[in-house]
């Protein structure tokens, strides 16, 4: 398996809210996207999801709580 530099991949595109596939691991896609401002998009699916924040803070609002995901 080849290591991926997330900062390099992130710097390689400018379009926001558009996921880019950067790898496939065990038949699972690894996507990266740039986010800015508020965006309502999430709907539950049968897939597991992982969010890693590379810069700033992501506020994930659920019906009953808000989760704060800081960079790193």
PAVEX-125501 format. One record per residue: residue number from 1; residue in one letter; x, y, z of N, C-alpha, C, O in turn. Coordinates in Angstrom, 3 decimals. Example, Ala and Ser with C-alpha at 12.3 -4.5 7.8 and 13.67 -1.06 7.14 Angstrom:
<lotors>
<lotor lodren="1" nuse="a" n_east="13.190" n_north="-5.690" n_up="7.800" ca_east="12.300" ca_north="-4.500" ca_up="7.800" c_east="13.200" c_north="-3.300" c_up="7.800" o_east="14.236" o_north="-3.319" o_up="8.465"/>
<lotor lodren="2" nuse="s" n_east="12.850" n_north="-2.250" n_up="7.080" ca_east="13.670" ca_north="-1.060" ca_up="7.140" c_east="12.900" c_north="0.030" c_up="7.870" o_east="13.409" o_north="1.138" o_up="8.039"/>
</lotors>
This chain:
<lotors>
<lotor lodren="1" nuse="x" n_east="0.850" n_north="-1.172" n_up="0.000" ca_east="0.000" ca_north="0.000" ca_up="0.000" c_east="0.898" c_north="1.239" c_up="0.000" o_east="1.896" o_north="1.295" o_up="0.719"/>
<lotor lodren="2" nuse="x" n_east="0.539" n_north="2.208" n_up="-0.799" ca_east="1.289" ca_north="3.454" ca_up="-0.908" c_east="0.702" c_north="4.506" c_up="0.033" o_east="-0.516" o_north="4.668" o_up="0.108"/>
<lotor lodren="3" nuse="x" n_east="1.569" n_north="5.214" n_up="0.746" ca_east="1.118" ca_north="6.298" ca_up="1.632" c_east="0.597" c_north="7.467" c_up="0.799" o_east="1.094" o_north="7.733" o_up="-0.295"/>
<lotor lodren="4" nuse="x" n_east="-0.405" n_north="8.156" n_up="1.328" ca_east="-1.000" ca_north="9.312" ca_up="0.652" c_east="-0.802" c_north="10.543" c_up="1.528" o_east="-1.108" o_north="10.514" o_up="2.720"/>
<lotor lodren="5" nuse="x" n_east="-0.297" n_north="11.612" n_up="0.947" ca_east="-0.142" ca_north="12.875" ca_up="1.650" c_east="-1.441" c_north="13.667" c_up="1.466" o_east="-1.717" o_north="14.170" o_up="0.377"/>
<lotor lodren="6" nuse="x" n_east="-2.227" n_north="13.772" n_up="2.526" ca_east="-3.529" ca_north="14.445" ca_up="2.432" c_east="-3.395" c_north="15.919" c_up="2.108" o_east="-4.228" o_north="16.464" o_up="1.385"/>
<lotor lodren="7" nuse="x" n_east="-2.368" n_north="16.579" n_up="2.626" ca_east="-2.174" ca_north="18.003" ca_up="2.328" c_east="-1.922" c_north="18.215" c_up="0.836" o_east="-2.448" o_north="19.160" o_up="0.248"/>
<lotor lodren="8" nuse="x" n_east="-1.123" n_north="17.346" n_up="0.224" ca_east="-0.860" ca_north="17.446" ca_up="-1.219" c_east="-2.128" c_north="17.205" c_up="-2.023" o_east="-2.406" o_north="17.937" o_up="-2.972"/>
<lotor lodren="9" nuse="x" n_east="-2.892" n_north="16.196" n_up="-1.659" ca_east="-4.149" ca_north="15.917" ca_up="-2.360" c_east="-5.114" c_north="17.089" c_up="-2.221" o_east="-5.760" o_north="17.492" o_up="-3.189"/>
<lotor lodren="10" nuse="x" n_east="-5.204" n_north="17.630" n_up="-1.018" ca_east="-6.098" ca_north="18.749" ca_up="-0.740" c_east="-5.716" c_north="19.977" c_up="-1.565" o_east="-6.591" o_north="20.700" o_up="-2.042"/>
<lotor lodren="11" nuse="x" n_east="-4.438" n_north="20.210" n_up="-1.731" ca_east="-3.958" ca_north="21.367" ca_up="-2.495" c_east="-4.177" c_north="21.195" c_up="-3.999" o_east="-4.074" o_north="22.162" o_up="-4.755"/>
<lotor lodren="12" nuse="x" n_east="-4.475" n_north="19.984" n_up="-4.429" ca_east="-4.604" ca_north="19.693" ca_up="-5.849" c_east="-5.933" c_north="20.076" c_up="-6.483" o_east="-6.108" o_north="19.891" o_up="-7.687"/>
<lotor lodren="13" nuse="x" n_east="-6.867" n_north="20.600" n_up="-5.715" ca_east="-8.148" ca_north="21.016" ca_up="-6.283" c_east="-8.680" c_north="22.227" c_up="-5.531" o_east="-8.275" o_north="22.486" o_up="-4.398"/>
<lotor lodren="14" nuse="x" n_east="-9.586" n_north="22.967" n_up="-6.158" ca_east="-10.125" ca_north="24.182" ca_up="-5.541" c_east="-11.640" c_north="24.145" c_up="-5.366" o_east="-12.176" o_north="24.893" o_up="-4.548"/>
<lotor lodren="15" nuse="x" n_east="-12.338" n_north="23.302" n_up="-6.108" ca_east="-13.798" ca_north="23.260" ca_up="-6.053" c_east="-14.273" c_north="22.803" c_up="-4.674" o_east="-13.783" o_north="21.811" o_up="-4.134"/>
<lotor lodren="16" nuse="x" n_east="-15.237" n_north="23.542" n_up="-4.111" ca_east="-15.772" ca_north="23.206" ca_up="-2.797" c_east="-17.019" c_north="22.346" c_up="-2.922" o_east="-17.751" o_north="22.414" o_up="-3.910"/>
<lotor lodren="17" nuse="x" n_east="-17.240" n_north="21.535" n_up="-1.894" ca_east="-18.393" ca_north="20.648" ca_up="-1.810" c_east="-18.411" c_north="19.597" c_up="-2.914" o_east="-19.479" o_north="19.120" o_up="-3.298"/>
<lotor lodren="18" nuse="x" n_east="-17.248" n_north="19.236" n_up="-3.421" ca_east="-17.152" ca_north="18.208" ca_up="-4.461" c_east="-16.146" c_north="17.156" c_up="-4.009" o_east="-14.941" o_north="17.408" o_up="-4.034"/>
<lotor lodren="19" nuse="x" n_east="-16.620" n_north="15.978" n_up="-3.596" ca_east="-15.688" ca_north="14.950" ca_up="-3.122" c_east="-14.837" c_north="14.380" c_up="-4.264" o_east="-15.313" o_north="14.173" o_up="-5.381"/>
<lotor lodren="20" nuse="x" n_east="-13.583" n_north="14.140" n_up="-3.946" ca_east="-12.643" ca_north="13.538" ca_up="-4.896" c_east="-12.158" c_north="12.219" c_up="-4.315" o_east="-11.729" o_north="12.168" o_up="-3.162"/>
<lotor lodren="21" nuse="x" n_east="-12.222" n_north="11.161" n_up="-5.098" ca_east="-11.715" ca_north="9.868" ca_up="-4.636" c_east="-10.200" c_north="9.885" c_up="-4.740" o_east="-9.647" o_north="10.127" o_up="-5.813"/>
<lotor lodren="22" nuse="x" n_east="-9.525" n_north="9.625" n_up="-3.615" ca_east="-8.066" ca_north="9.624" ca_up="-3.622" c_east="-7.489" c_north="8.230" c_up="-3.413" o_east="-6.287" o_north="8.022" o_up="-3.574"/>
<lotor lodren="23" nuse="x" n_east="-8.348" n_north="7.271" n_up="-3.052" ca_east="-7.861" ca_north="5.901" ca_up="-2.865" c_east="-9.048" c_north="4.951" c_up="-2.722" o_east="-10.182" o_north="5.372" o_up="-2.496"/>
<lotor lodren="24" nuse="x" n_east="-8.757" n_north="3.684" n_up="-2.858" ca_east="-9.708" ca_north="2.620" ca_up="-2.561" c_east="-8.993" c_north="1.618" c_up="-1.666" o_east="-7.906" o_north="1.148" o_up="-2.001"/>
<lotor lodren="25" nuse="x" n_east="-9.604" n_north="1.290" n_up="-0.523" ca_east="-9.012" ca_north="0.367" ca_up="0.433" c_east="-10.047" c_north="-0.693" c_up="0.764" o_east="-11.127" o_north="-0.374" o_up="1.262"/>
<lotor lodren="26" nuse="x" n_east="-9.727" n_north="-1.948" n_up="0.493" ca_east="-10.659" ca_north="-3.048" ca_up="0.784" c_east="-12.060" c_north="-2.768" c_up="0.245" o_east="-13.047" o_north="-2.926" o_up="0.964"/>
<lotor lodren="27" nuse="x" n_east="-12.145" n_north="-2.360" n_up="-0.998" ca_east="-13.406" ca_north="-2.049" ca_up="-1.673" c_east="-14.153" c_north="-0.852" c_up="-1.077" o_east="-15.346" o_north="-0.676" o_up="-1.322"/>
<lotor lodren="28" nuse="x" n_east="-13.450" n_north="-0.034" n_up="-0.297" ca_east="-14.051" ca_north="1.183" ca_up="0.261" c_east="-13.360" c_north="2.388" c_up="-0.353" o_east="-12.142" o_north="2.392" o_up="-0.526"/>
<lotor lodren="29" nuse="x" n_east="-14.141" n_north="3.411" n_up="-0.682" ca_east="-13.591" ca_north="4.624" ca_up="-1.268" c_east="-13.114" c_north="5.577" c_up="-0.175" o_east="-13.755" o_north="5.724" o_up="0.866"/>
<lotor lodren="30" nuse="x" n_east="-11.985" n_north="6.213" n_up="-0.430" ca_east="-11.486" ca_north="7.272" ca_up="0.433" c_east="-11.681" c_north="8.568" c_up="-0.340" o_east="-11.080" o_north="8.767" o_up="-1.396"/>
<lotor lodren="31" nuse="x" n_east="-12.526" n_north="9.448" n_up="0.192" ca_east="-12.866" ca_north="10.699" ca_up="-0.481" c_east="-12.337" c_north="11.880" c_up="0.319" o_east="-12.230" o_north="11.824" o_up="1.544"/>
<lotor lodren="32" nuse="x" n_east="-12.009" n_north="12.947" n_up="-0.397" ca_east="-11.583" ca_north="14.184" ca_up="0.251" c_east="-12.355" c_north="15.332" c_up="-0.394" o_east="-12.609" o_north="15.325" o_up="-1.598"/>
<lotor lodren="33" nuse="x" n_east="-12.724" n_north="16.319" n_up="0.427" ca_east="-13.481" ca_north="17.462" ca_up="-0.101" c_east="-13.137" c_north="18.713" c_up="0.690" o_east="-12.761" o_north="18.644" o_up="1.860"/>
<lotor lodren="34" nuse="x" n_east="-13.272" n_north="19.851" n_up="0.036" ca_east="-13.130" ca_north="21.142" ca_up="0.695" c_east="-14.527" c_north="21.637" c_up="1.038" o_east="-15.437" o_north="21.580" o_up="0.210"/>
<lotor lodren="35" nuse="x" n_east="-14.690" n_north="22.121" n_up="2.262" ca_east="-15.984" ca_north="22.603" ca_up="2.727" c_east="-15.858" c_north="24.059" c_up="3.129" o_east="-14.809" o_north="24.488" o_up="3.610"/>
<lotor lodren="36" nuse="x" n_east="-16.927" n_north="24.824" n_up="2.933" ca_east="-16.938" ca_north="26.225" ca_up="3.339" c_east="-18.362" c_north="26.618" c_up="3.676" o_east="-19.270" o_north="26.426" o_up="2.866"/>
<lotor lodren="37" nuse="x" n_east="-18.564" n_north="27.162" n_up="4.855" ca_east="-19.887" ca_north="27.624" ca_up="5.249" c_east="-20.820" c_north="26.471" c_up="5.608" o_east="-20.389" o_north="25.332" o_up="5.792"/>
<lotor lodren="38" nuse="x" n_east="-22.082" n_north="26.790" n_up="5.699" ca_east="-23.093" ca_north="25.801" ca_up="6.083" c_east="-23.533" c_north="24.996" c_up="4.868" o_east="-23.636" o_north="25.516" o_up="3.757"/>
<lotor lodren="39" nuse="x" n_east="-23.787" n_north="23.731" n_up="5.104" ca_east="-24.251" ca_north="22.860" ca_up="4.036" c_east="-25.088" c_north="21.752" c_up="4.651" o_east="-24.600" o_north="21.021" o_up="5.513"/>
<lotor lodren="40" nuse="x" n_east="-26.322" n_north="21.613" n_up="4.233" ca_east="-27.207" ca_north="20.559" ca_up="4.740" c_east="-27.244" c_north="19.471" c_up="3.676" o_east="-27.785" o_north="19.668" o_up="2.588"/>
<lotor lodren="41" nuse="x" n_east="-26.667" n_north="18.331" n_up="4.000" ca_east="-26.585" ca_north="17.315" ca_up="2.969" c_east="-26.695" c_north="15.900" c_up="3.476" o_east="-26.985" o_north="14.994" o_up="2.695"/>
<lotor lodren="42" nuse="x" n_east="-26.481" n_north="15.686" n_up="4.714" ca_east="-26.332" ca_north="14.327" ca_up="5.197" c_east="-27.651" c_north="13.576" c_up="5.249" o_east="-28.655" o_north="14.081" o_up="5.751"/>
<lotor lodren="43" nuse="x" n_east="-27.628" n_north="12.376" n_up="4.728" ca_east="-28.731" ca_north="11.447" ca_up="4.912" c_east="-28.123" c_north="10.095" c_up="5.232" o_east="-27.161" o_north="9.684" o_up="4.583"/>
<lotor lodren="44" nuse="x" n_east="-28.662" n_north="9.399" n_up="6.215" ca_east="-28.080" ca_north="8.118" ca_up="6.622" c_east="-28.013" c_north="7.124" c_up="5.468" o_east="-28.900" o_north="7.079" o_up="4.615"/>
<lotor lodren="45" nuse="x" n_east="-26.963" n_north="6.341" n_up="5.459" ca_east="-26.802" ca_north="5.306" ca_up="4.442" c_east="-26.298" c_north="4.038" c_up="5.108" o_east="-26.144" o_north="3.987" o_up="6.328"/>
<lotor lodren="46" nuse="x" n_east="-26.047" n_north="3.042" n_up="4.323" ca_east="-25.526" ca_north="1.780" ca_up="4.851" c_east="-24.005" c_north="1.759" c_up="4.874" o_east="-23.400" o_north="0.695" o_up="5.009"/>
<lotor lodren="47" nuse="x" n_east="-23.388" n_north="2.918" n_up="4.744" ca_east="-21.937" ca_north="3.004" ca_up="4.709" c_east="-21.414" c_north="3.659" c_up="5.979" o_east="-22.044" o_north="4.558" o_up="6.535"/>
<lotor lodren="48" nuse="x" n_east="-20.258" n_north="3.196" n_up="6.426" ca_east="-19.572" ca_north="3.870" ca_up="7.521" c_east="-18.887" c_north="5.103" c_up="6.958" o_east="-18.455" o_north="5.106" o_up="5.805"/>
<lotor lodren="49" nuse="x" n_east="-18.787" n_north="6.146" n_up="7.763" ca_east="-18.138" ca_north="7.367" ca_up="7.317" c_east="-17.173" c_north="7.842" c_up="8.380" o_east="-17.407" o_north="7.679" o_up="9.577"/>
<lotor lodren="50" nuse="x" n_east="-16.083" n_north="8.432" n_up="7.920" ca_east="-15.066" ca_north="8.985" ca_up="8.798" c_east="-14.814" c_north="10.410" c_up="8.341" o_east="-14.675" o_north="10.664" o_up="7.145"/>
<lotor lodren="51" nuse="x" n_east="-14.755" n_north="11.337" n_up="9.280" ca_east="-14.468" ca_north="12.724" ca_up="8.956" c_east="-13.173" c_north="13.100" c_up="9.645" o_east="-13.054" o_north="12.950" o_up="10.861"/>
<lotor lodren="52" nuse="x" n_east="-12.201" n_north="13.585" n_up="8.890" ca_east="-10.965" ca_north="14.105" ca_up="9.452" c_east="-10.826" c_north="15.544" c_up="8.978" o_east="-10.881" o_north="15.820" o_up="7.780"/>
<lotor lodren="53" nuse="x" n_east="-10.649" n_north="16.440" n_up="9.907" ca_east="-10.536" ca_north="17.852" ca_up="9.583" c_east="-9.052" c_north="18.197" c_up="9.470" o_east="-8.288" o_north="18.002" o_up="10.415"/>
<lotor lodren="54" nuse="x" n_east="-8.652" n_north="18.713" n_up="8.305" ca_east="-7.255" ca_north="19.076" ca_up="8.084" c_east="-6.958" c_north="20.502" c_up="8.521" o_east="-5.826" o_north="20.821" o_up="8.883"/>
<lotor lodren="55" nuse="x" n_east="-7.986" n_north="21.370" n_up="8.486" ca_east="-7.787" ca_north="22.777" ca_up="8.823" c_east="-9.094" c_north="23.341" c_up="9.374" o_east="-10.169" o_north="23.058" o_up="8.845"/>
<lotor lodren="56" nuse="x" n_east="-9.000" n_north="24.123" n_up="10.417" ca_east="-10.128" ca_north="24.793" ca_up="11.055" c_east="-11.016" c_north="23.821" c_up="11.819" o_east="-10.500" o_north="22.883" o_up="12.426"/>
<lotor lodren="57" nuse="x" n_east="-12.345" n_north="24.013" n_up="11.813" ca_east="-13.268" ca_north="23.236" ca_up="12.647" c_east="-14.533" c_north="22.881" c_up="11.868" o_east="-15.047" o_north="23.692" o_up="11.097"/>
<lotor lodren="58" nuse="x" n_east="-15.023" n_north="21.674" n_up="12.076" ca_east="-16.270" ca_north="21.222" ca_up="11.463" c_east="-17.305" c_north="21.042" c_up="12.574" o_east="-17.058" o_north="20.341" o_up="13.556"/>
<lotor lodren="59" nuse="x" n_east="-18.469" n_north="21.684" n_up="12.407" ca_east="-19.566" ca_north="21.542" ca_up="13.360" c_east="-20.614" c_north="20.637" c_up="12.722" o_east="-21.254" o_north="21.009" o_up="11.738"/>
<lotor lodren="60" nuse="x" n_east="-20.780" n_north="19.458" n_up="13.285" ca_east="-21.741" ca_north="18.489" ca_up="12.754" c_east="-22.994" c_north="18.558" c_up="13.621" o_east="-22.971" o_north="18.179" o_up="14.792"/>
<lotor lodren="61" nuse="x" n_east="-24.083" n_north="19.043" n_up="13.039" ca_east="-25.314" ca_north="19.216" ca_up="13.797" c_east="-26.251" c_north="18.041" c_up="13.553" o_east="-26.603" o_north="17.710" o_up="12.421"/>
<lotor lodren="62" nuse="x" n_east="-26.636" n_north="17.429" n_up="14.664" ca_east="-27.599" ca_north="16.333" ca_up="14.651" c_east="-28.900" c_north="16.847" c_up="15.263" o_east="-28.957" o_north="17.983" o_up="15.733"/>
<lotor lodren="63" nuse="x" n_east="-29.924" n_north="16.035" n_up="15.258" ca_east="-31.205" ca_north="16.470" ca_up="15.821" c_east="-31.087" c_north="16.885" c_up="17.281" o_east="-31.715" o_north="17.853" o_up="17.710"/>
<lotor lodren="64" nuse="x" n_east="-30.275" n_north="16.148" n_up="18.047" ca_east="-30.230" ca_north="16.360" ca_up="19.492" c_east="-28.906" c_north="16.902" c_up="20.023" o_east="-28.763" o_north="17.083" o_up="21.232"/>
<lotor lodren="65" nuse="x" n_east="-27.927" n_north="17.167" n_up="19.138" ca_east="-26.632" ca_north="17.635" ca_up="19.616" c_east="-25.789" c_north="18.174" c_up="18.465" o_east="-26.115" o_north="17.978" o_up="17.294"/>
<lotor lodren="66" nuse="x" n_east="-24.717" n_north="18.845" n_up="18.809" ca_east="-23.736" ca_north="19.304" ca_up="17.843" c_east="-22.387" c_north="18.720" c_up="18.234" o_east="-21.954" o_north="18.850" o_up="19.379"/>
<lotor lodren="67" nuse="x" n_east="-21.732" n_north="18.083" n_up="17.289" ca_east="-20.389" ca_north="17.537" ca_up="17.522" c_east="-19.392" c_north="18.489" c_up="16.863" o_east="-19.572" o_north="18.906" o_up="15.719"/>
<lotor lodren="68" nuse="x" n_east="-18.356" n_north="18.815" n_up="17.597" ca_east="-17.316" ca_north="19.697" ca_up="17.090" c_east="-16.102" c_north="18.840" c_up="16.754" o_east="-15.568" o_north="18.139" o_up="17.613"/>
<lotor lodren="69" nuse="x" n_east="-15.674" n_north="18.903" n_up="15.501" ca_east="-14.518" ca_north="18.135" ca_up="15.041" c_east="-13.428" c_north="19.148" c_up="14.683" o_east="-13.541" o_north="19.890" o_up="13.706"/>
<lotor lodren="70" nuse="x" n_east="-12.371" n_north="19.159" n_up="15.498" ca_east="-11.274" ca_north="20.119" ca_up="15.290" c_east="-10.208" c_north="19.500" c_up="14.386" o_east="-10.164" o_north="18.284" o_up="14.197"/>
<lotor lodren="71" nuse="x" n_east="-9.365" n_north="20.346" n_up="13.843" ca_east="-8.345" ca_north="19.849" ca_up="12.931" c_east="-7.440" c_north="18.843" c_up="13.624" o_east="-7.134" o_north="18.957" o_up="14.811"/>
<lotor lodren="72" nuse="x" n_east="-7.026" n_north="17.862" n_up="12.850" ca_east="-6.173" ca_north="16.796" ca_up="13.374" c_east="-6.985" c_north="15.620" c_up="13.827" o_east="-6.428" o_north="14.629" o_up="14.298"/>
</lotors>
